[in-house]
Amino acid sequence: MVRDMTKGSPWRLILQFSVPTALGLIFQQLYSMADTIIVGRFLGVDALAAVGSTSSLSFLIIGFMQGMCSGFSIPVAQYFGAKDEEKLQRSVANGAWVSAILGALITIVTVLGTDWILTIMQTPSNIFEGASTYIRIIFLGSLATVLYNLLSSYLRAMGDSRTPLVFLVLSSVLNIVLDLLFIVSFGMGIAGAAWATVLSQLISGLLCLVFIGKKFPALHVAKKNIPLRGEYAVQHLNVGVPMGLQFSITAIGCAVLQGATNTLGSDAVAAITAAGKAMCIFQCLLDAPGLTMATYCGQNLGAGEPERIHSGVKQGLIFSILLSVFSGVLVLLLGSKVGLLFIDSSESAIFAMMDEYFFWNAIFYPLLAFLLVVRNSVQGMGYTVPAMAAGVFEMVARSVVALFFVGSYGYTAVCLANPAAWLAADVLLIYVYVGLMKRMGVLD
């Protein structure tokens, strides 16, 4: 369903768009959660640590692709807001061309370089082989990730956050079934978890493609608008690459932190893995308003409504900060219970570390809520380089904690790395957003 976000109450539009988006993000988390739960339960703590040790590396590469695809949808949202059908179609086609080319190149480079990167990250020897097997297969399926993320981003750019949710529900169920089939029935081990994730992602992307072909004529591209055009390719690279790099730059900080965590032993790695997976579910409540603001601001910029953008951002911030308090309470009350999905209750030392991680992250959730809303708003207006700079601030903050504090303060420093990164990015984003509103004449 196409939703025009240039008209009507911003609060109502943000809420209507955020709810299915949040549900979609939750089901997307089921991909990795199913791997983690089944791997932890059926293959043991070392296998769980092996999968978890690749999370920052996966975020580095897969996150780049997700950010890139989200960036490619920004011109689509802006042209939709401006009601320019021809430019919208050219944007859709060129986004697909550039995504396919970059996705193929990234796949080749990452598959060949997997073991070298894991070595640099100081992956413990007892989990190295499993980590290598898992992440290499994930990288082999990179184009499936690109397919789903590009098409779902296009749908969201047009105001449709429900259809991607439906496909994610179906593919998430399939992912769980395939995990059990490949790991438990076929005995494929860690490789089975990776293949289940890739195949499920591919199916969700193909479902989006079929739906767009049959039910979403607004995204159909006329033959004259299909060819790759230099002007549009450059436009998409200018928007998409900084957004992708924002994810990757942030992930570099996570990778440095992961390396420091690896030096604390496999119990610490397992605790961070399980706690991180559990928290991803609760953080979906915060991610959804952020993604909503990217579409909202993109459409309203195309329609020439800067005052409406500022009003929506303020309402989005209030909504998201309230959600962050609620989400933080849920983490403190339910985090350990969710952790039982990944770790056996007899692992008391790991659960103690998980509880510490939950506490320090949950109480600082309002910082994350602010970050997600303002950064996505800035990106939706097409200013992706400042948003990327916020990622640099996150990277630096995490790296400083990893390099200078983990050695002295151990696991507690690891727990405080995320709040430090959120605060650093927020400081920059306040400056950037106020500057943009002044330039648009909204603020004095």
TORMAR-854123 format. One record per residue (C-alpha): residue number from 1; residue in one letter; x, y, z. Coordinates in nm, 3 decimals. Example, Ala and Ser with C-alpha at 12.3 -4.5 7.8 and 13.67 -1.06 7.14 Angstrom:
+-----+----+---------+---------+---------+
!   i ! aa !       u !       v !       w !
+-----+----+---------+---------+---------+
!   1 !  a !   1.230 !  -0.450 !   0.780 !
!   2 !  s !   1.367 !  -0.106 !   0.714 !
+-----+----+---------+---------+---------+
This chain:
+-----+----+---------+---------+---------+
!   i ! aa !       u !       v !       w !
+-----+----+---------+---------+---------+
!   1 !  m !   0.000 !   0.000 !   0.000 !
!   2 !  v !   0.142 !   0.337 !  -0.105 !
!   3 !  r !   0.136 !   0.591 !   0.181 !
!   4 !  d !   0.184 !   0.962 !   0.109 !
!   5 !  m !   0.359 !   1.103 !   0.419 !
!   6 !  t !   0.342 !   1.463 !   0.298 !
!   7 !  k !  -0.015 !   1.497 !   0.424 !
!   8 !  g !  -0.188 !   1.430 !   0.755 !
!   9 !  s !  -0.077 !   1.423 !   1.118 !
!  10 !  p !   0.298 !   1.347 !   1.149 !
!  11 !  w !   0.242 !   1.167 !   1.480 !
!  12 !  r !  -0.022 !   0.939 !   1.331 !
!  13 !  l !   0.185 !   0.868 !   1.019 !
!  14 !  i !   0.495 !   0.789 !   1.224 !
!  15 !  l !   0.299 !   0.551 !   1.446 !
!  16 !  q !   0.123 !   0.378 !   1.155 !
!  17 !  f !   0.450 !   0.327 !   0.971 !
!  18 !  s !   0.653 !   0.229 !   1.278 !
!  19 !  v !   0.434 !  -0.055 !   1.402 !
!  20 !  p !   0.470 !  -0.288 !   1.100 !
!  21 !  t !   0.832 !  -0.177 !   1.061 !
!  22 !  a !   0.906 !  -0.280 !   1.421 !
!  23 !  l !   0.737 !  -0.615 !   1.369 !
!  24 !  g !   0.936 !  -0.664 !   1.051 !
!  25 !  l !   1.262 !  -0.588 !   1.228 !
!  26 !  i !   1.174 !  -0.831 !   1.505 !
!  27 !  f !   1.110 !  -1.108 !   1.256 !
!  28 !  q !   1.432 !  -1.018 !   1.076 !
!  29 !  q !   1.614 !  -1.074 !   1.402 !
!  30 !  l !   1.469 !  -1.424 !   1.407 !
!  31 !  y !   1.710 !  -1.513 !   1.127 !
!  32 !  s !   2.015 !  -1.472 !   1.347 !
!  33 !  m !   1.831 !  -1.563 !   1.666 !
!  34 !  a !   1.725 !  -1.899 !   1.527 !
!  35 !  d !   2.087 !  -1.970 !   1.436 !
!  36 !  t !   2.206 !  -1.868 !   1.780 !
!  37 !  i !   1.940 !  -2.056 !   1.977 !
!  38 !  i !   1.973 !  -2.379 !   1.783 !
!  39 !  v !   2.352 !  -2.360 !   1.760 !
!  40 !  g !   2.381 !  -2.292 !   2.134 !
!  41 !  r !   2.141 !  -2.569 !   2.230 !
!  42 !  f !   2.251 !  -2.841 !   1.988 !
!  43 !  l !   2.616 !  -2.762 !   1.915 !
!  44 !  g !   2.740 !  -2.616 !   2.245 !
!  45 !  v !   2.899 !  -2.302 !   2.388 !
!  46 !  d !   3.205 !  -2.308 !   2.160 !
!  47 !  a !   2.985 !  -2.322 !   1.851 !
!  48 !  l !   2.775 !  -2.037 !   1.992 !
!  49 !  a !   3.090 !  -1.833 !   2.052 !
!  50 !  a !   3.207 !  -1.912 !   1.696 !
!  51 !  v !   2.886 !  -1.771 !   1.546 !
!  52 !  g !   2.889 !  -1.476 !   1.786 !
!  53 !  s !   3.251 !  -1.388 !   1.715 !
!  54 !  t !   3.153 !  -1.311 !   1.355 !
!  55 !  s !   2.876 !  -1.066 !   1.444 !
!  56 !  s !   3.088 !  -0.753 !   1.409 !
!  57 !  l !   3.240 !  -0.881 !   1.085 !
!  58 !  s !   2.895 !  -0.960 !   0.950 !
!  59 !  f !   2.780 !  -0.612 !   1.052 !
!  60 !  l !   3.082 !  -0.465 !   0.873 !
!  61 !  i !   2.997 !  -0.622 !   0.537 !
!  62 !  i !   2.626 !  -0.702 !   0.547 !
!  63 !  g !   2.564 !  -0.373 !   0.726 !
!  64 !  f !   2.732 !  -0.189 !   0.438 !
!  65 !  m !   2.496 !  -0.355 !   0.193 !
!  66 !  q !   2.191 !  -0.279 !   0.406 !
!  67 !  g !   2.294 !   0.084 !   0.447 !
!  68 !  m !   2.369 !   0.113 !   0.077 !
!  69 !  c !   2.027 !  -0.023 !  -0.019 !
!  70 !  s !   1.857 !   0.211 !   0.226 !
!  71 !  g !   2.048 !   0.497 !   0.069 !
!  72 !  f !   1.938 !   0.399 !  -0.280 !
!  73 !  s !   1.576 !   0.427 !  -0.167 !
!  74 !  i !   1.617 !   0.791 !  -0.060 !
!  75 !  p !   1.592 !   0.932 !  -0.417 !
!  76 !  v !   1.288 !   0.709 !  -0.468 !
!  77 !  a !   1.118 !   0.863 !  -0.163 !
!  78 !  q !   1.210 !   1.215 !  -0.275 !
!  79 !  y !   1.086 !   1.165 !  -0.633 !
!  80 !  f !   0.769 !   1.008 !  -0.499 !
!  81 !  g !   0.714 !   1.311 !  -0.277 !
!  82 !  a !   0.776 !   1.537 !  -0.578 !
!  83 !  k !   0.536 !   1.325 !  -0.790 !
!  84 !  d !   0.804 !   1.281 !  -1.063 !
!  85 !  e !   0.724 !   0.939 !  -1.211 !
!  86 !  e !   1.000 !   0.924 !  -1.474 !
!  87 !  k !   1.282 !   1.010 !  -1.234 !
!  88 !  l !   1.136 !   0.767 !  -0.981 !
!  89 !  q !   1.154 !   0.483 !  -1.236 !
!  90 !  r !   1.509 !   0.572 !  -1.337 !
!  91 !  s !   1.606 !   0.580 !  -0.972 !
!  92 !  v !   1.458 !   0.235 !  -0.913 !
!  93 !  a !   1.641 !   0.086 !  -1.213 !
!  94 !  n !   1.978 !   0.246 !  -1.144 !
!  95 !  g !   1.963 !   0.151 !  -0.778 !
!  96 !  a !   1.921 !  -0.209 !  -0.888 !
!  97 !  w !   2.213 !  -0.189 !  -1.133 !
!  98 !  v !   2.454 !  -0.038 !  -0.884 !
!  99 !  s !   2.344 !  -0.277 !  -0.606 !
! 100 !  a !   2.407 !  -0.582 !  -0.824 !
! 101 !  i !   2.752 !  -0.466 !  -0.934 !
! 102 !  l !   2.873 !  -0.366 !  -0.588 !
! 103 !  g !   2.714 !  -0.674 !  -0.430 !
! 104 !  a !   2.900 !  -0.909 !  -0.665 !
! 105 !  l !   3.235 !  -0.735 !  -0.604 !
! 106 !  i !   3.191 !  -0.741 !  -0.227 !
! 107 !  t !   3.100 !  -1.110 !  -0.233 !
! 108 !  i !   3.421 !  -1.203 !  -0.414 !
! 109 !  v !   3.647 !  -0.995 !  -0.188 !
! 110 !  t !   3.494 !  -1.108 !   0.142 !
! 111 !  v !   3.482 !  -1.478 !   0.062 !
! 112 !  l !   3.851 !  -1.474 !  -0.031 !
! 113 !  g !   3.954 !  -1.266 !   0.270 !
! 114 !  t !   3.753 !  -1.432 !   0.549 !
! 115 !  d !   4.034 !  -1.616 !   0.731 !
! 116 !  w !   4.270 !  -1.319 !   0.714 !
! 117 !  i !   4.012 !  -1.091 !   0.876 !
! 118 !  l !   3.932 !  -1.344 !   1.151 !
! 119 !  t !   4.304 !  -1.371 !   1.226 !
! 120 !  i !   4.336 !  -0.994 !   1.255 !
! 121 !  m !   4.040 !  -0.998 !   1.499 !
! 122 !  q !   4.227 !  -1.244 !   1.726 !
! 123 !  t !   3.951 !  -1.505 !   1.702 !
! 124 !  p !   4.027 !  -1.777 !   1.960 !
! 125 !  s !   4.175 !  -2.093 !   1.808 !
! 126 !  n !   3.908 !  -2.321 !   1.955 !
! 127 !  i !   3.633 !  -2.140 !   1.761 !
! 128 !  f !   3.828 !  -2.021 !   1.453 !
! 129 !  e !   3.723 !  -2.300 !   1.216 !
! 130 !  g !   3.356 !  -2.273 !   1.304 !
! 131 !  a !   3.361 !  -1.894 !   1.271 !
! 132 !  s !   3.528 !  -1.918 !   0.930 !
! 133 !  t !   3.276 !  -2.171 !   0.802 !
! 134 !  y !   2.977 !  -1.971 !   0.920 !
! 135 !  i !   3.073 !  -1.625 !   0.798 !
! 136 !  r !   3.208 !  -1.742 !   0.461 !
! 137 !  i !   2.870 !  -1.894 !   0.375 !
! 138 !  i !   2.694 !  -1.577 !   0.490 !
! 139 !  f !   2.919 !  -1.378 !   0.257 !
! 140 !  l !   2.845 !  -1.619 !  -0.030 !
! 141 !  g !   2.479 !  -1.524 !   0.013 !
! 142 !  s !   2.543 !  -1.150 !   0.002 !
! 143 !  l !   2.345 !  -1.095 !  -0.318 !
! 144 !  a !   2.039 !  -1.251 !  -0.153 !
! 145 !  t !   2.077 !  -0.992 !   0.124 !
! 146 !  v !   2.104 !  -0.715 !  -0.136 !
! 147 !  l !   1.792 !  -0.836 !  -0.317 !
! 148 !  y !   1.571 !  -0.832 !  -0.010 !
! 149 !  n !   1.706 !  -0.510 !   0.141 !
! 150 !  l !   1.686 !  -0.312 !  -0.183 !
! 151 !  l !   1.331 !  -0.417 !  -0.265 !
! 152 !  s !   1.202 !  -0.377 !   0.089 !
! 153 !  s !   1.367 !  -0.032 !   0.105 !
! 154 !  y !   1.189 !   0.065 !  -0.216 !
! 155 !  l !   0.858 !  -0.046 !  -0.070 !
! 156 !  r !   0.918 !   0.152 !   0.249 !
! 157 !  a !   1.020 !   0.457 !   0.044 !
! 158 !  m !   0.673 !   0.446 !  -0.110 !
! 159 !  g !   0.517 !   0.429 !   0.237 !
! 160 !  d !   0.451 !   0.052 !   0.244 !
! 161 !  s !   0.594 !  -0.100 !   0.563 !
! 162 !  r !   0.344 !  -0.389 !   0.580 !
! 163 !  t !   0.443 !  -0.598 !   0.279 !
! 164 !  p !   0.807 !  -0.650 !   0.388 !
! 165 !  l !   0.669 !  -0.761 !   0.724 !
! 166 !  v !   0.451 !  -1.029 !   0.568 !
! 167 !  f !   0.742 !  -1.174 !   0.370 !
! 168 !  l !   0.971 !  -1.165 !   0.671 !
! 169 !  v !   0.723 !  -1.359 !   0.880 !
! 170 !  l !   0.706 !  -1.632 !   0.618 !
! 171 !  s !   1.080 !  -1.649 !   0.565 !
! 172 !  s !   1.155 !  -1.637 !   0.938 !
! 173 !  v !   0.941 !  -1.943 !   0.995 !
! 174 !  l !   1.119 !  -2.110 !   0.706 !
! 175 !  n !   1.456 !  -2.016 !   0.857 !
! 176 !  i !   1.372 !  -2.192 !   1.182 !
! 177 !  v !   1.252 !  -2.501 !   0.998 !
! 178 !  l !   1.568 !  -2.510 !   0.786 !
! 179 !  d !   1.789 !  -2.459 !   1.093 !
! 180 !  l !   1.637 !  -2.761 !   1.262 !
! 181 !  l !   1.648 !  -2.964 !   0.940 !
! 182 !  f !   2.009 !  -2.882 !   0.851 !
! 183 !  i !   2.158 !  -2.889 !   1.203 !
! 184 !  v !   1.955 !  -3.151 !   1.386 !
! 185 !  s !   1.837 !  -3.386 !   1.110 !
! 186 !  f !   2.118 !  -3.356 !   0.854 !
! 187 !  g !   2.400 !  -3.293 !   1.104 !
! 188 !  m !   2.546 !  -3.006 !   0.898 !
! 189 !  g !   2.668 !  -2.821 !   1.208 !
! 190 !  i !   2.746 !  -2.450 !   1.191 !
! 191 !  a !   2.734 !  -2.458 !   0.811 !
! 192 !  g !   2.369 !  -2.564 !   0.829 !
! 193 !  a !   2.281 !  -2.254 !   1.031 !
! 194 !  a !   2.449 !  -2.030 !   0.775 !
! 195 !  w !   2.280 !  -2.194 !   0.476 !
! 196 !  a !   1.940 !  -2.170 !   0.647 !
! 197 !  t !   1.991 !  -1.795 !   0.690 !
! 198 !  v !   2.099 !  -1.741 !   0.330 !
! 199 !  l !   1.816 !  -1.943 !   0.178 !
! 200 !  s !   1.554 !  -1.774 !   0.394 !
! 201 !  q !   1.686 !  -1.429 !   0.299 !
! 202 !  l !   1.678 !  -1.524 !  -0.069 !
! 203 !  i !   1.318 !  -1.639 !  -0.049 !
! 204 !  s !   1.206 !  -1.317 !   0.121 !
! 205 !  g !   1.375 !  -1.117 !  -0.155 !
! 206 !  l !   1.211 !  -1.322 !  -0.430 !
! 207 !  l !   0.871 !  -1.278 !  -0.265 !
! 208 !  c !   0.923 !  -0.900 !  -0.267 !
! 209 !  l !   1.014 !  -0.916 !  -0.637 !
! 210 !  v !   0.703 !  -1.116 !  -0.726 !
! 211 !  f !   0.480 !  -0.885 !  -0.523 !
! 212 !  i !   0.619 !  -0.572 !  -0.687 !
! 213 !  g !   0.575 !  -0.730 !  -1.029 !
! 214 !  k !   0.211 !  -0.820 !  -0.970 !
! 215 !  k !   0.073 !  -0.574 !  -0.716 !
! 216 !  f !   0.288 !  -0.261 !  -0.707 !
! 217 !  p !   0.271 !  -0.078 !  -1.042 !
! 218 !  a !   0.415 !   0.239 !  -0.888 !
! 219 !  l !   0.756 !   0.066 !  -0.893 !
! 220 !  h !   0.729 !  -0.076 !  -1.245 !
! 221 !  v !   1.000 !   0.060 !  -1.475 !
! 222 !  a !   0.930 !   0.143 !  -1.839 !
! 223 !  k !   1.184 !   0.004 !  -2.090 !
! 224 !  k !   1.323 !   0.349 !  -2.170 !
! 225 !  n !   1.413 !   0.398 !  -1.802 !
! 226 !  i !   1.587 !   0.060 !  -1.749 !
! 227 !  p !   1.939 !   0.135 !  -1.885 !
! 228 !  l !   2.219 !   0.226 !  -1.647 !
! 229 !  r !   2.267 !   0.603 !  -1.657 !
! 230 !  g !   2.582 !   0.771 !  -1.533 !
! 231 !  e !   2.401 !   1.066 !  -1.378 !
! 232 !  y !   2.170 !   0.846 !  -1.174 !
! 233 !  a !   2.442 !   0.595 !  -1.087 !
! 234 !  v !   2.657 !   0.876 !  -0.944 !
! 235 !  q !   2.356 !   1.014 !  -0.757 !
! 236 !  h !   2.292 !   0.677 !  -0.596 !
! 237 !  l !   2.658 !   0.624 !  -0.511 !
! 238 !  n !   2.673 !   0.968 !  -0.351 !
! 239 !  v !   2.380 !   0.878 !  -0.127 !
! 240 !  g !   2.416 !   0.503 !  -0.082 !
! 241 !  v !   2.789 !   0.461 !  -0.028 !
! 242 !  p !   2.810 !   0.704 !   0.266 !
! 243 !  m !   2.513 !   0.528 !   0.427 !
! 244 !  g !   2.677 !   0.191 !   0.372 !
! 245 !  l !   3.007 !   0.323 !   0.505 !
! 246 !  q !   2.823 !   0.458 !   0.808 !
! 247 !  f !   2.728 !   0.101 !   0.897 !
! 248 !  s !   3.075 !  -0.030 !   0.814 !
! 249 !  i !   3.260 !   0.243 !   0.999 !
! 250 !  t !   3.045 !   0.175 !   1.304 !
! 251 !  a !   3.118 !  -0.195 !   1.256 !
! 252 !  i !   3.493 !  -0.131 !   1.252 !
! 253 !  g !   3.460 !   0.002 !   1.605 !
! 254 !  c !   3.253 !  -0.307 !   1.691 !
! 255 !  a !   3.520 !  -0.528 !   1.536 !
! 256 !  v !   3.794 !  -0.360 !   1.742 !
! 257 !  l !   3.577 !  -0.408 !   2.050 !
! 258 !  q !   3.513 !  -0.771 !   1.950 !
! 259 !  g !   3.888 !  -0.824 !   1.929 !
! 260 !  a !   3.928 !  -0.689 !   2.280 !
! 261 !  t !   3.639 !  -0.906 !   2.401 !
! 262 !  n !   3.800 !  -1.212 !   2.243 !
! 263 !  t !   4.102 !  -1.164 !   2.470 !
! 264 !  l !   3.874 !  -1.210 !   2.774 !
! 265 !  g !   3.794 !  -1.570 !   2.674 !
! 266 !  s !   3.512 !  -1.768 !   2.517 !
! 267 !  d !   3.277 !  -1.717 !   2.816 !
! 268 !  a !   3.288 !  -1.341 !   2.763 !
! 269 !  v !   3.233 !  -1.388 !   2.390 !
! 270 !  a !   2.937 !  -1.618 !   2.455 !
! 271 !  a !   2.787 !  -1.371 !   2.707 !
! 272 !  i !   2.813 !  -1.077 !   2.467 !
! 273 !  t !   2.674 !  -1.293 !   2.185 !
! 274 !  a !   2.369 !  -1.409 !   2.379 !
! 275 !  a !   2.303 !  -1.071 !   2.543 !
! 276 !  g !   2.347 !  -0.889 !   2.215 !
! 277 !  k !   2.101 !  -1.118 !   2.038 !
! 278 !  a !   1.846 !  -1.072 !   2.316 !
! 279 !  m !   1.883 !  -0.694 !   2.311 !
! 280 !  c !   1.837 !  -0.681 !   1.933 !
! 281 !  i !   1.475 !  -0.782 !   1.986 !
! 282 !  f !   1.409 !  -0.494 !   2.226 !
! 283 !  q !   1.606 !  -0.246 !   2.015 !
! 284 !  c !   1.372 !  -0.308 !   1.722 !
! 285 !  l !   1.127 !  -0.082 !   1.903 !
! 286 !  l !   1.382 !   0.198 !   1.863 !
! 287 !  d !   1.499 !   0.113 !   1.512 !
! 288 !  a !   1.147 !   0.138 !   1.370 !
! 289 !  p !   1.087 !   0.511 !   1.436 !
! 290 !  g !   1.431 !   0.581 !   1.292 !
! 291 !  l !   1.356 !   0.402 !   0.964 !
! 292 !  t !   1.018 !   0.574 !   0.958 !
! 293 !  m !   1.182 !   0.917 !   0.980 !
! 294 !  a !   1.403 !   0.845 !   0.678 !
! 295 !  t !   1.096 !   0.789 !   0.460 !
! 296 !  y !   0.903 !   1.074 !   0.620 !
! 297 !  c !   1.181 !   1.328 !   0.572 !
! 298 !  g !   1.262 !   1.207 !   0.221 !
! 299 !  q !   0.905 !   1.244 !   0.098 !
! 300 !  n !   0.855 !   1.582 !   0.264 !
! 301 !  l !   1.184 !   1.717 !   0.130 !
! 302 !  g !   1.070 !   1.620 !  -0.220 !
! 303 !  a !   0.742 !   1.800 !  -0.154 !
! 304 !  g !   0.928 !   2.113 !  -0.033 !
! 305 !  e !   0.796 !   2.102 !   0.326 !
! 306 !  p !   1.086 !   2.185 !   0.566 !
! 307 !  e !   0.854 !   2.304 !   0.845 !
! 308 !  r !   0.672 !   1.972 !   0.830 !
! 309 !  i !   1.005 !   1.790 !   0.848 !
! 310 !  h !   1.104 !   1.969 !   1.169 !
! 311 !  s !   0.764 !   1.912 !   1.326 !
! 312 !  g !   0.781 !   1.542 !   1.242 !
! 313 !  v !   1.133 !   1.505 !   1.381 !
! 314 !  k !   1.029 !   1.661 !   1.713 !
! 315 !  q !   0.729 !   1.429 !   1.739 !
! 316 !  g !   0.941 !   1.133 !   1.633 !
! 317 !  l !   1.194 !   1.211 !   1.906 !
! 318 !  i !   0.928 !   1.224 !   2.176 !
! 319 !  f !   0.779 !   0.897 !   2.055 !
! 320 !  s !   1.117 !   0.723 !   2.031 !
! 321 !  i !   1.247 !   0.840 !   2.370 !
! 322 !  l !   0.930 !   0.717 !   2.539 !
! 323 !  l !   0.980 !   0.384 !   2.362 !
! 324 !  s !   1.341 !   0.375 !   2.479 !
! 325 !  v !   1.235 !   0.394 !   2.843 !
! 326 !  f !   0.979 !   0.118 !   2.791 !
! 327 !  s !   1.230 !  -0.094 !   2.598 !
! 328 !  g !   1.494 !  -0.045 !   2.866 !
! 329 !  v !   1.256 !  -0.165 !   3.135 !
! 330 !  l !   1.177 !  -0.473 !   2.925 !
! 331 !  v !   1.549 !  -0.547 !   2.888 !
! 332 !  l !   1.606 !  -0.528 !   3.263 !
! 333 !  l !   1.302 !  -0.743 !   3.342 !
! 334 !  l !   1.315 !  -0.997 !   3.060 !
! 335 !  g !   1.671 !  -0.993 !   2.924 !
! 336 !  s !   1.794 !  -1.290 !   3.126 !
! 337 !  k !   1.483 !  -1.489 !   3.044 !
! 338 !  v !   1.543 !  -1.434 !   2.673 !
! 339 !  g !   1.904 !  -1.534 !   2.735 !
! 340 !  l !   1.781 !  -1.881 !   2.836 !
! 341 !  l !   1.701 !  -1.935 !   2.469 !
! 342 !  f !   2.075 !  -1.931 !   2.395 !
! 343 !  i !   2.255 !  -2.044 !   2.710 !
! 344 !  d !   2.176 !  -2.329 !   2.949 !
! 345 !  s !   2.074 !  -2.208 !   3.295 !
! 346 !  s !   2.369 !  -2.395 !   3.449 !
! 347 !  e !   2.612 !  -2.142 !   3.295 !
! 348 !  s !   2.588 !  -1.907 !   3.593 !
! 349 !  a !   2.908 !  -1.712 !   3.517 !
! 350 !  i !   2.789 !  -1.631 !   3.165 !
! 351 !  f !   2.447 !  -1.521 !   3.295 !
! 352 !  a !   2.612 !  -1.286 !   3.544 !
! 353 !  m !   2.805 !  -1.122 !   3.261 !
! 354 !  m !   2.488 !  -1.098 !   3.052 !
! 355 !  d !   2.304 !  -0.919 !   3.333 !
! 356 !  e !   2.581 !  -0.660 !   3.361 !
! 357 !  y !   2.566 !  -0.599 !   2.985 !
! 358 !  f !   2.186 !  -0.559 !   2.996 !
! 359 !  f !   2.206 !  -0.306 !   3.280 !
! 360 !  w !   2.464 !  -0.070 !   3.132 !
! 361 !  n !   2.302 !  -0.065 !   2.788 !
! 362 !  a !   1.938 !  -0.040 !   2.897 !
! 363 !  i !   1.980 !   0.264 !   3.119 !
! 364 !  f !   2.135 !   0.458 !   2.830 !
! 365 !  y !   1.871 !   0.365 !   2.569 !
! 366 !  p !   1.744 !   0.727 !   2.537 !
! 367 !  l !   2.083 !   0.815 !   2.384 !
! 368 !  l !   2.029 !   0.544 !   2.123 !
! 369 !  a !   1.673 !   0.661 !   2.055 !
! 370 !  f !   1.795 !   1.014 !   1.984 !
! 371 !  l !   2.073 !   0.882 !   1.761 !
! 372 !  l !   1.844 !   0.668 !   1.546 !
! 373 !  v !   1.578 !   0.934 !   1.489 !
! 374 !  v !   1.810 !   1.224 !   1.409 !
! 375 !  r !   2.055 !   1.024 !   1.197 !
! 376 !  n !   1.781 !   0.870 !   0.985 !
! 377 !  s !   1.613 !   1.209 !   0.948 !
! 378 !  v !   1.936 !   1.363 !   0.822 !
! 379 !  q !   1.984 !   1.071 !   0.584 !
! 380 !  g !   1.628 !   1.097 !   0.457 !
! 381 !  m !   1.697 !   1.457 !   0.359 !
! 382 !  g !   1.990 !   1.333 !   0.151 !
! 383 !  y !   2.272 !   1.446 !   0.382 !
! 384 !  t !   2.440 !   1.109 !   0.413 !
! 385 !  v !   2.798 !   1.230 !   0.466 !
! 386 !  p !   2.721 !   1.397 !   0.803 !
! 387 !  a !   2.538 !   1.080 !   0.905 !
! 388 !  m !   2.846 !   0.882 !   0.806 !
! 389 !  a !   3.055 !   1.116 !   1.022 !
! 390 !  a !   2.836 !   1.019 !   1.317 !
! 391 !  g !   2.940 !   0.661 !   1.244 !
! 392 !  v !   3.302 !   0.772 !   1.263 !
! 393 !  f !   3.236 !   0.918 !   1.608 !
! 394 !  e !   3.084 !   0.585 !   1.714 !
! 395 !  m !   3.382 !   0.396 !   1.577 !
! 396 !  v !   3.631 !   0.617 !   1.757 !
! 397 !  a !   3.444 !   0.589 !   2.087 !
! 398 !  r !   3.425 !   0.209 !   2.074 !
! 399 !  s !   3.787 !   0.182 !   1.966 !
! 400 !  v !   3.906 !   0.405 !   2.250 !
! 401 !  v !   3.719 !   0.191 !   2.501 !
! 402 !  a !   3.856 !  -0.130 !   2.347 !
! 403 !  l !   4.216 !  -0.014 !   2.323 !
! 404 !  f !   4.252 !   0.187 !   2.644 !
! 405 !  f !   3.994 !   0.063 !   2.895 !
! 406 !  v !   3.922 !  -0.308 !   2.841 !
! 407 !  g !   4.275 !  -0.399 !   2.949 !
! 408 !  s !   4.230 !  -0.216 !   3.281 !
! 409 !  y !   3.859 !  -0.255 !   3.353 !
! 410 !  g !   3.785 !  -0.580 !   3.169 !
! 411 !  y !   3.431 !  -0.682 !   3.090 !
! 412 !  t !   3.267 !  -0.374 !   3.245 !
! 413 !  a !   3.444 !  -0.156 !   2.989 !
! 414 !  v !   3.302 !  -0.375 !   2.710 !
! 415 !  c !   2.954 !  -0.317 !   2.851 !
! 416 !  l !   3.000 !   0.061 !   2.849 !
! 417 !  a !   3.134 !   0.080 !   2.494 !
! 418 !  n !   2.791 !   0.113 !   2.329 !
! 419 !  p !   2.669 !   0.401 !   2.551 !
! 420 !  a !   2.997 !   0.582 !   2.491 !
! 421 !  a !   2.951 !   0.544 !   2.114 !
! 422 !  w !   2.589 !   0.663 !   2.123 !
! 423 !  l !   2.681 !   0.973 !   2.322 !
! 424 !  a !   2.967 !   1.062 !   2.088 !
! 425 !  a !   2.742 !   1.035 !   1.780 !
! 426 !  d !   2.462 !   1.235 !   1.947 !
! 427 !  v !   2.692 !   1.530 !   2.010 !
! 428 !  l !   2.774 !   1.555 !   1.640 !
! 429 !  l !   2.417 !   1.495 !   1.521 !
! 430 !  i !   2.276 !   1.777 !   1.735 !
! 431 !  y !   2.516 !   2.017 !   1.563 !
! 432 !  v !   2.439 !   1.877 !   1.216 !
! 433 !  y !   2.060 !   1.880 !   1.251 !
! 434 !  v !   2.041 !   2.233 !   1.394 !
! 435 !  g !   2.263 !   2.352 !   1.110 !
! 436 !  l !   2.037 !   2.193 !   0.848 !
! 437 !  m !   1.723 !   2.344 !   0.996 !
! 438 !  k !   1.886 !   2.687 !   1.001 !
! 439 !  r !   1.989 !   2.646 !   0.637 !
! 440 !  m !   1.630 !   2.559 !   0.546 !
! 441 !  g !   1.501 !   2.864 !   0.731 !
! 442 !  v !   1.313 !   2.664 !   0.995 !
! 443 !  l !   1.531 !   2.776 !   1.288 !
! 444 !  d !   1.685 !   3.119 !   1.346 !
+-----+----+---------+---------+---------+
